[in-house]
Amino acid sequence: MSDMDDTPTSDVTASLRWGIYTILIALAVGNMTGRLMAVNSVNRADLQKHLIRQDTARAEKKLKQKNLPAEQFERELAIAKEKVLRNRQLERPFLSANDRSRWLAIRALVEHGTYEIDPVLDRHIWNTIDMVQHRGRDGELHLYSSKPPLLYTLLAGEYWLITKTTGMTLASHPYVIDRLMLVTINVLPLVLMFFLIAKLAERLGTTDWGRIFVVASACLGTMLTTFAVTLNNHIVAAVSATLALYAFVRIWSDGETRLRYYFAVGLFAAFTAANELPALALLALLGVALATCNRRAWLLGFFPAAMLVVVAFFATNYAAHDCLTPPYMHKGTDDPEEDWYIYTYTIDGVTRESYWQNRQGIDRGEPLKSTYALHTLIGHHGIFSLTPVWLLSVVGVCFWWLSGEPRRRWLAIGVAVLTVVCLVFYIGLRPQVDRNYGGMTSGLRWMFWFAPLWLVTMLPAADWMGRTRARQAIALSLLAISVFSVSYPTWNPWTQPWLHRWLEYLG
């Protein structure tokens, strides 16, 4: 029996627990998919209907003034209505400038064979503020997505396959393709994450109640399911971190020496970092830990897998921008050619300035680091105020840190160090303009990828809380508040959290 396993190998309740896990996963899948299939920019729906009615009435009035024969009148009215519908189409399945930035790049790659998004930009449906401008290989200024290109380059492969097999495009069938791709990008990977969290709960947990509680928290109590309805890097990073963590635990605690586990840690830890820059700390920490386990397996498995992602990251960046550094490293400089965020552009004959020249609202940044720290942790975007179930992860880290069992102690220390490093990076090291809580969003999205790490370290606390009815009630209350925060953004995760709106209401 490994040092991970504190329970007898013949666990008579294991099958019952797995039955409960599958029920929880099914609930999460149904919840995410149902919301995803209804995804729409509903804030534009009423305006679109009003404008269509207004323009249609105006067109009908003009045609009546011509005294046309009835048959010709009906034919020209139908043409006019079709034109109105085309010109007044405002609704879209893309919920924010953030996800539209990636969708624009995916369209440009597949439909035009370029990373330049100029050919697919318009004023109403296909627009974004998350874009940069610099000179392309032709010497002319072009607009590009501000997102690192590795992820959307990979997703462009799926879109290419869809267009080739069905003939549909994002321009002609945006709702169908958006929803189909989000199921494969968000929902199915999250199912894999939930399954692996259940596996880790079985290996590291000690009680039925604690294990089930952690899996329930994974399925229903994190902001990852909130963001399942939109294209984003945070779910991809969280799932990658889960895969890396699972493979690492098999090596670290079970003594696995097979190269595939080392390869998986290197590949998925590096891919986590490719989608969340501060996760470089995770890659470095896991790399150092595994180097102490088996140097040969590290060299043959972990290192080449990590380098595969590193090469892909810089190669796609060079293909997109003709340089190795990603777009977010080209801002705040005195050289206008090097500051890709300060520019003007023309669309539909109207010249506009980039949004980043005149940031609005929350994007102006929090002036005081102390205020930012407060609201990041326990305030309107607080990790522990919106999703207080993570308080149990803090307790769990303390339990394992002090438990005396070496492998679990180092796992807890590693998660604690990573958490502190990333919080210091976002709170203490970023300039004011970057202290914006992730922008218009329902949670501190930059920390979402920590979900699998915090869920695993929650296990000892959940086991302890499950020993009495009073502790269970406290734990369930923390989970209920977390589920409330997760569920509050009913149709769009790119909205302010309920705590933020409540504080605004209070003045």
N, C-alpha and C positions, 0 to 999 in steps of 0.2 A: 504494500500500500504506500502511495506517495505521501510526502509531507503536506500535500494539499488536502488530503482526504481524511477528515476527522470522523467520518461516519462509517458504519459497517458497509461492506460491499453489497451485502444482500439487504437492500433497503426496500421494505415492502410497500412504502408509500411513494416510491419514485414514479411508478406508472400513473398514479393519481396526480402527482405534481405536474407531470408532462401533459396530462389531459387538461389541467388548468392553464398551463402555459399556452397550449394551442388555442384554447378559447380566448385568452387575452390577446394573442396575436391576431386571431380572426376578427375580434372587435376593433383592433387598431387598423387592420387592413380595410375593413368595411367603412370605418370612419374617414380614413384618408381618401379612399377611392371615391366615396360618395361626394365629399367636398370637392375633390379634384374634377369630377365629371360635371359639377355645377360651376366651375370657375369661370368668372366673367367680370369685366370691369363694370360692376353694377352701378357705380357712382356716375357713369355716363349714360345709363339706360334711359332715364327720364328726359335728359337733354336731347338725346338722339331722337326719341319719339316726338318730342315737341317740334324739333327742327324739320323732321320729315313731314309731319302734319302741316306745318306752316308753309313749307316749300311746295308741297303737293297742292294745297289749297290755292296758292298763288298761281301755279302752273295751270290748274283747272280753270281759274278765272280768266286767264289770258286766252285759253283755247275757246272758251264760251264766247268771248268777244269777237272771235273770227267767224261765228255762225257756220261752222263746218257741218257737213252731213254727219249723221249719227255714227255711221260705220267708221268714217275717217277720224271723227272726234275720239272714239273709243281707242282706235289704234294709236293716235298721237298721244293720248293721255297715258296709255300703257308705257310708251317710250319715255315720256316725261317722268313717270313714277320710277322707272328703272334707273334713270339718270339721277334722280333725287336720292334713291337708296344708295347708289354708288358714291355720291358726293358727300352724303351725310352719315356715312358709316363711322361711328365713334367707338362702339363697344369692341372689346378685344379680350382674349384670354390671357393677356400678358399684364401682370398686376403692378409692375413698377418699372422705373427706369433701369433698375438693377438687372432684372431678368431680361428686359427687352434688349439691353446691351449685348447679352450673349446670343439671343435669338437673331439679332441683326447680323452678328458675325457668322452664325451658322448659315443663314440665308445667303450672305455674300459669298461664303466659301463654296457652297454647293451650286448655287444658281449662277454665279459670275466668276468662280474660280479665283477669288481674291480675298484678302483680309480687309480690304477697303470697304467700308459700309456705305459710302456715298451713294452707290447705285440703288440702294433699297430704302433710303431715308425718305420719310414724308412728314407732314405736319400733324396728322391725326392718329394713325395707327402705328406706324413704324418710326418711332422717335425715342430718344433717350437723352439724359444729361450725362450719363456715364460713358463718355467718349473722349478721345484725345485727338489731337491733330498734329501731324508732322509730315515732312516731305517723304514721298514714296520713292521707289526706285526709278520712276520716270522723272523725278525732279520737281513734281508738282505737289501741292499740299493736299492731303487726303485725311478723312476722318476714319478712326478705328475704335473698336471697343477698348475700354480702359481695363478690361479684365485680362488676367494672364491667359494666353491662348491655348495652353495644353488641353484644358478641360473641354472648351468648346470645339477644338479641333477634333477630339475624340468623338464628341456628340454629333459633329457634322457627318461622321461616317454612318451613324444610324439614320440621320435625315436623308442622306444620299441613297441608302438602301430603300427607304420608304418611297422616295420619289421615283426610283427606278422600277419598283415593283407595282406601285399603285397609280403612278401618274399624278398624284396629288402633290401640292406644294404648300408651303406656309402662307403664300399669298392667296391661294384659292381655297384652302381648307385649313385655316389656322386653328380652329377649335379641335378638329379631329386629330391633327398631328401633334399639337401641343399636349393634349390629354394622353394620347398614346405614348409619346416619348416620356412624359412625366411619370407614367406608371412604371416604365422600365428604368428610369433614372432615379426616382425617389422611392416609390412604394416597394418594389421588389428588393432593392438593396436594404431597405429598412427591415423587411421581413427576415433577411439574412442576419442583420444585426441583432434583432430580437432573439432569434434562435441561438446565436452565439452567446448572448448575454445569459440566456437560460442554461446553456452548457457550462458557462463559467460559474453561474449560481449553484449548479449542481456540484461542481468540483470544489468551490471555495466556501459555500454556505454550510451551516450546520443544523438548521431547523427548517421544517416545512414552511412555517409562517414567514420567516425571513427571506427565504428563497422566492416564494410567491410574491411577496411584497416588492422585491427588487425587480422582478420581471414585470409586474404591474406598473411600476414606476417607469420602466423602459418603454412600455407600450403606450402608456397614457399620460405620463407626467413630465415629459420633456418637450421643449419647443421644436424638436426635430419634426414631429408629426404636424405641427402648425405650419411648417414651411414645406410640407409635402406637395402643396398645390402650386408651387412656383419653382422655376429653374434657379438653382443656387449652388454654391460650392460647399455650403456648410453640411448638408446631408452627406455628400460625397466624402468629405473629410472625416465626418463622424463614423461612417461605415468603414472607411479605410483604417481609422484608428482602432476600431473594434477587431478587424481582421489581424492587424499587427499585434494587438494585445493578446488575442486568443493564441496565436502562434508563439508569442513570447512566453506566455504562461506554460504552454506545453514544454518548452525548452527549460525555462527557469525553475519550474516546480516539479515537472514530471521527468526531467532528465532526457528529453528527446534529443537525439543527435542527427536525425535524418535531415539532409540538406534542404528538403522542401519547406521545412519549418523556418529555417534561417532565411531562405529565399523569400518566403511570405513576409517575414518581419521586415526585411530590407525593402521589398517592393512596396508594401502598403504603408509603412512608416514614411518612406520618401514621398509617396503619393499624397499622404496627409499633409506633408510640408509643402508640396506643390500647390495645394489648394488653400492652405492656411499657413502663411509664412512663419509665425511663431512656433509652429509644430516642428521646426528644425530642431528645437530643444528636445522633442520626443525622439526624433531620429538619432540625435547625438547620444542621448541617454541610453536608448535601447542598444545602439551600436557598441557603446563602451561595456554595457552589461554582458552582451553576448560574446564579446571578445574575451571575456574572462571565463566563459563556459567551454568554448571549443574553438581554438584559433583557426584550425583547418576549415571547419564548417563555416566560420565567419568569412574567411577569404573566398571560399568557393560558392557560398550561398548568399549571405547577407550583402556583402560588398558589391558583387556584380548586379544584384537586383536593384540596390539603391542607385547605382550608377546608371542603370537603364532609365530610371525616371529622371535623374539629373540631366542626362543627355537629351531626353525627349523634351524636358522643360525648356532648356536653352535653345534646342533646335527649332521648336515651334515659335519661340519668341523671335528668333532670327528670321524665320520665314515670314512672320507677320510684320515685324518692325525694322528689319535690317540691322538689328543690334541685339546683344545678348541680355541686356537689362530690361526688365518688364516696365510697363508704362508708369506704374506708381513711383518709380525711381526717377522720373523725369518731371519733377515739379519743384517750385520754390527756388528756381535758379534765376540769375540775372540775365542769362543769355536767352532771348526770346525763341531761338531755334531749339533750345534744349528744354524749355518749359512747355510741355505738350498740353498743359491744361489751360493756358491762356491763349485764346484765339477768337476769331470771328469766322462765321460760315454763313453761306446763303442757301436757303431752302424755299422752294416755291416762290422765288423772286424776292424773298425777304431776308435781309442780312441780320444775323443775330450774334450776340456775344455768348461765349461759353458760360454755363451756369457757375463755374468755379471762379469767375471774375467777380461775381456778386452773389455769394452764398446767402441763403435765406434760412431763417428760423434756427432749427437745431443744428444745421450744418455750419453755422458760424463758430461752433465749438464752445465748450464750457471754459470760461476764463480761469477759474480757480481749480487747481488740482484736488484740493481738499473736498470741494463740492462734488467734483467728478467722482472721486473715490466713494463718497457717501452714496450717491445715487447709483453708482455701478454695483455696489455691494448690497445696500439695504434700502435704496430709494426707489425712484419711479422706474428705473430700468434695472433694479437690483437683482443679482443672481439669487440672493437668499430671501428677498421680499416677494418677488414674483413666483419663484419656485423654491419654497422653503424646504422641500424634501431634500435638497442638497445639504441642509444642515446635518442630516444623518450621515452624509459622506464625510463631513469634518469629524464627527464623532467616531466613525468607522476607521478613519486614518489614525486617530489617537489610539484606538483599541489595538490595531495591528502594530503600530509603532511601539507600543508598550507591552505587547503580548509575549515577547521573548522568542517567538518563532522566527528564525532569521530570514527565510525567503519572503514571508508575508510582510515582515518589518521593512525590508528593502523595497518591496512593491509599494507600500504605503508612503515611505519616504520619497520615492520617485514621483508618485502622483502629487504629493504635497509640494515638492520642489518645482515641478512643471507648472502647477497652478500659480504659485507665487511668482515665478519668472514671467509668465504671460500676463498676469495682472499688473506687475510692475512695468512691463513693456507698454501696455495700453494706457495705464493711468499715469505713470511717472515719466515715461520717455517720449511720449508723442507730443507734438506741438498743439497749440490750442485748436487749430482748424480740424485736427484729427480726433479731438476729444468730443465726439458727437454721438456717442452711444450706439454707433452703427447706423446713424441716420434715422429716417422715419421707419421704425421697425418695432415689433412687439416684444423684443427682448434683446439682451446684449449678445447679438448673433456671433460675435467674434470668439465667444467661449463655448459655442454649441458643441464643438468637436470634442470637448472634454467629457461629454455625456457617458461614453462607455467606461472611462477611467473612474469617474465619480460613482457610477452604478456598481462597479466591482468593489470599490472601497466602502460602499454603503453596506455591504453584506454583514460584517460583524455587528454593526449598529442595529441593523434590521433584525438579526437573530436575537440580540439583547432586548430590543423593544418588544419582541413578540412573546416574551416570557410572562408578562402580566397583562391583564385587561386594560389597566390604566395607561401603560406604555403603548399598547396597541392603539388606543384611542388617540393618543398624541401623534403617533406616526401616521395614522390614517387621516387626521386633520391636516397635517403637513402635506400629505399627498393630495387631499381634496383641494386645498388652496392652489397647489401646483397645477392640477388638472383644470381648475377654473381659469388660471392665467393662460394655459395652453389653448383652451377652448374659446376664450374671449374674442380673439380676432376671427369672427365667424367666416368671413369670405375673403379676407386679405390679410396676410401676416405683415404686410408693409404698412402697418398702422401703429399709432402710439399705444403702449400698454394701458391696461385699465387703471393702474396706479397713477400714471401720468395724467390721464383724463380726470381722475378723481381729484388730484391736487389742483388741476386747472379749475375744476368746478368750485373748489373751496377758496379759490383766489390766491 
